[in-house]
Amino acid sequence: MPIRHLQVSGVRNLLPLTINPHPAINFLYGDNGSGKTSVLEAIALLSAGKSFRTTQFKHVLSHQQDRMELMLQLDDEHLGECELHSLRLKSGDQLLKINGSVLTSQAEAAHWLPVQVIEPNTFRLLSGSPEERRQFIDWGVFHVEQGFMENWKTFRQQLKQRNAVLKQKQEEWLSVWNPGYIESAEAIDQQRQSYLKRFKPEFERILSQLDDSLEIQLTYYRGWDKDSALSDVLARQQERDLNLGYSQSGPHRAELRIKVDKQPAADILSRGQQKTVVAALKIAQGSLFQKESGRSTIYLVDDLASELDEKHRFALCKLLEDLKCQVFVTSIDKEKLTDIWRPTASKVFHVEHGAVRETDQASPTATTTHE
């Protein structure tokens, strides 16, 4: 599902740009602060509605600008052609459109534009909060399990209502809200478990190609005792839930546990090994998505050389090329991209002082792409 046309204005230090990426591999190189990561960030914003670098929109918006405009055109193998447009104002107002129709949910954009990001801070998938690993699971479930988004919306509403009852100490209302809460929770859990059962062998296959010396165990904690029905857990915890004013158990407390020899992987592995494991997790998700849907993921790989030696960089690049998906890869040094990995089809872009220029493979002779 390659992006064939991208327009960006109002993002950080980037000058307004228009580029036509290659449907396979796209290299972006330039000095730190030149804006190359911001190109990836713009694509991620269109897909997820948020940046992978910051939680605050004001840090993404260009200095002294009052709006950000993003537009891309893509060709999907099954869904057809799509034009996705996002307008976000400094005031906080935003407008998202697909093929001219206004969207009320970011989920539809994410459905059309499945994006995976591999960047220097992705090792937080191992060392960060359970929420980050829960979101990782749900990316895959959302894209391959029908009805997951509706189940999740239903559960979130049930959780909000049950927590309101707990906070107000209205014990008599729990018998009213618990059945719906349990039903939606179990639906989400079943979809997650079904997905992970298929995901684990794919992850093990990908990891062995990146580094066959690593042995990683993935276990799923569903958010309550695996040997107990959720109804029994809620009954046992009811008094404490009332005291705390919120629900202790449910799929909102689920997590993917990533271990080495029964210890958290983040405590055992080096940073380079952690990045290898995270890369395997991300590529496995894209690979499984492609096998089950017939569609492909777009990969945004920022600072490829960071903490990966040449052997692992080459293995990662080979896996991405084998997926036959569109990839955007950044690096400070052009040679660390093109010398290690020479894909059969690619484009190279030089980013300097916010300007993005397409170059040939051999020299930085530029074709200006900013307007």
Residue pairs with C-beta under 8 A, 6 or more apart in sequence:
1 74
1 75
1 76
1 77
1 79
1 113
1 114
1 295
1 296
1 298
1 325
1 326
2 21
2 22
2 23
2 24
2 74
2 75
2 298
2 326
3 21
3 43
3 72
3 73
3 74
3 298
3 326
4 20
4 21
4 23
4 73
4 74
4 75
5 18
5 19
5 20
5 71
5 72
5 73
6 17
6 18
6 19
6 20
6 21
6 39
6 42
6 43
6 71
6 72
7 16
7 17
7 18
7 69
7 70
7 71
7 72
8 14
8 16
8 17
8 39
8 42
8 69
8 70
9 16
9 17
9 62
9 68
9 69
9 70
10 61
10 62
10 65
10 67
10 68
10 69
11 38
11 41
11 42
11 45
11 60
11 61
11 62
11 68
11 70
12 35
12 38
12 41
12 60
12 61
12 62
12 354
13 33
13 35
13 38
13 62
13 63
13 353
13 354
14 35
14 38
14 39
14 42
14 62
14 354
14 356
15 354
15 355
15 356
15 370
15 371
16 370
16 371
17 39
17 355
17 356
17 369
17 370
17 371
18 369
18 370
18 371
19 349
19 356
19 358
19 369
21 326
21 328
21 347
22 326
22 345
22 346
22 347
23 326
23 345
24 321
24 324
24 326
24 327
24 343
24 344
24 345
24 346
25 320
25 321
25 326
25 327
25 329
25 341
25 343
25 345
25 346
25 347
26 326
26 327
26 328
26 329
26 346
26 347
26 348
26 349
27 329
27 330
27 331
27 334
27 337
27 338
27 346
27 347
27 348
27 349
28 36
28 39
28 40
28 328
28 329
28 330
28 331
28 348
28 349
28 350
28 351
28 356
29 36
29 330
29 331
29 332
29 333
29 334
29 337
29 348
29 349
29 350
29 351
30 36
30 330
30 332
30 350
30 351
30 352
31 332
31 352
32 332
34 351
34 352
34 353
34 354
35 351
35 353
35 354
35 355
35 356
36 330
36 349
36 351
37 53
37 119
37 302
37 303
37 330
39 328
39 330
39 349
39 351
39 356
40 117
40 119
40 300
40 302
40 328
40 330
41 51
41 52
41 53
41 60
42 70
43 72
43 113
43 115
43 298
43 300
43 328
44 50
44 51
44 52
44 115
44 117
44 300
45 51
45 60
45 70
45 86
46 70
46 72
46 84
46 86
46 109
46 113
47 109
47 110
47 113
47 114
47 115
47 298
48 106
48 110
48 115
49 96
49 106
49 109
49 110
51 57
51 59
51 60
52 117
52 119
52 121
53 59
53 60
54 60
57 88
57 92
58 90
60 68
61 67
61 68
61 88
61 90
62 68
65 90
66 89
66 90
66 91
67 87
67 88
67 89
67 90
68 86
68 87
68 88
69 85
69 86
69 87
70 85
70 86
71 83
71 84
71 85
71 86
72 83
72 84
72 113
73 81
73 82
73 83
73 84
74 81
74 82
74 84
74 112
74 113
75 81
75 82
76 82
76 112
76 295
77 294
77 295
77 296
78 293
78 294
78 295
79 112
79 295
82 98
82 99
82 112
82 113
83 98
83 99
83 100
84 96
84 97
84 98
84 109
84 112
84 113
85 95
85 96
85 97
85 98
86 94
86 95
86 96
86 97
86 109
87 94
87 95
87 96
88 94
88 95
95 102
96 102
96 103
96 106
96 109
97 103
98 108
98 109
98 112
103 109
107 142
107 149
110 142
111 143
113 298
114 143
114 286
114 289
114 295
114 297
114 298
115 297
115 298
115 299
115 300
116 139
116 282
116 283
116 285
116 286
116 297
116 298
116 299
116 300
117 282
117 299
117 300
117 302
118 278
118 279
118 282
118 299
118 300
118 301
118 302
119 300
119 301
119 302
119 303
120 275
120 302
120 303
120 306
120 307
122 275
122 278
122 279
122 282
123 266
123 271
123 274
123 275
123 278
124 132
125 132
125 133
125 136
125 258
125 278
125 281
126 258
126 264
126 265
126 266
126 269
126 274
126 277
126 278
127 266
127 274
130 253
130 254
130 255
133 255
133 256
133 257
133 258
134 252
134 254
134 255
134 256
136 256
136 281
136 285
137 192
137 195
137 196
137 220
137 254
137 256
138 148
138 152
138 192
139 285
140 195
140 199
140 285
140 288
140 289
141 148
141 191
141 192
141 195
142 148
142 149
143 289
143 293
144 195
144 288
144 289
144 292
144 293
145 191
145 194
145 195
147 191
148 188
148 191
151 184
151 187
151 188
151 191
152 188
154 180
154 184
155 181
155 184
155 185
155 187
155 188
155 250
155 251
155 252
158 177
158 180
158 181
158 184
158 185
159 181
159 247
159 250
159 252
161 177
161 181
162 174
162 177
162 178
162 181
162 247
163 245
163 246
163 247
165 173
165 174
165 177
166 174
166 241
166 242
166 244
166 245
166 246
166 247
167 245
167 246
169 242
171 238
171 242
174 238
178 231
178 234
181 234
181 247
181 250
182 230
182 231
182 234
185 223
185 230
185 250
185 251
186 230
188 251
189 222
189 223
189 251
189 254
192 220
192 222
192 251
192 254
193 220
193 222
196 218
196 220
196 256
198 288
198 292
199 218
199 284
199 285
199 288
200 218
202 284
202 287
202 288
202 291
203 216
203 218
203 280
203 281
203 284
204 216
205 284
206 280
206 283
206 284
206 287
206 319
207 214
207 216
207 276
207 277
207 280
207 284
209 315
209 318
209 319
210 276
210 279
210 280
210 312
210 315
210 316
210 319
211 273
211 276
211 312
211 315
214 260
214 269
214 273
214 276
214 277
215 260
215 261
216 258
216 259
216 260
216 265
216 277
217 258
217 259
217 260
217 262
218 256
218 257
218 258
218 259
219 256
219 257
219 259
220 254
220 255
220 256
220 257
221 254
221 255
221 256
221 257
222 251
222 254
223 249
223 250
223 251
223 252
223 253
223 254
223 255
224 230
224 233
224 249
224 250
224 253
225 233
225 249
230 249
230 250
233 249
234 241
234 247
234 249
237 248
237 249
240 248
241 247
241 248
257 264
258 264
258 265
258 266
258 277
259 265
260 268
260 269
261 268
265 274
265 277
266 274
269 277
271 307
272 307
272 308
272 309
272 312
275 306
275 307
275 308
276 308
276 312
279 316
282 299
283 299
283 316
283 319
283 320
283 323
285 297
286 296
286 297
286 299
286 323
286 325
287 323
289 295
289 296
289 297
290 296
290 297
290 323
290 325
296 323
296 324
296 325
296 326
297 323
297 325
298 325
298 326
298 327
298 328
299 320
299 323
299 325
299 326
299 327
299 328
300 328
301 316
301 320
301 327
301 328
301 329
301 330
302 330
303 330
303 331
303 332
304 313
304 316
304 317
304 329
304 330
304 331
304 336
304 337
305 313
305 331
305 332
305 333
305 336
308 316
310 340
313 336
313 340
313 341
314 340
314 341
317 329
317 340
317 341
317 343
318 341
320 327
321 327
321 341
321 343
321 344
329 337
331 337
334 348
334 350
334 364
337 348
338 348
338 361
346 361
347 358
348 358
348 359
348 360
348 361
349 356
349 357
349 358
349 359
349 369
350 356
350 357
350 358
350 359
350 364
350 366
351 357
354 370
355 368
355 369
355 370
356 369
356 370
357 364
357 366
357 367
357 368
357 369
358 366
358 367
358 369
359 365
359 366
359 367
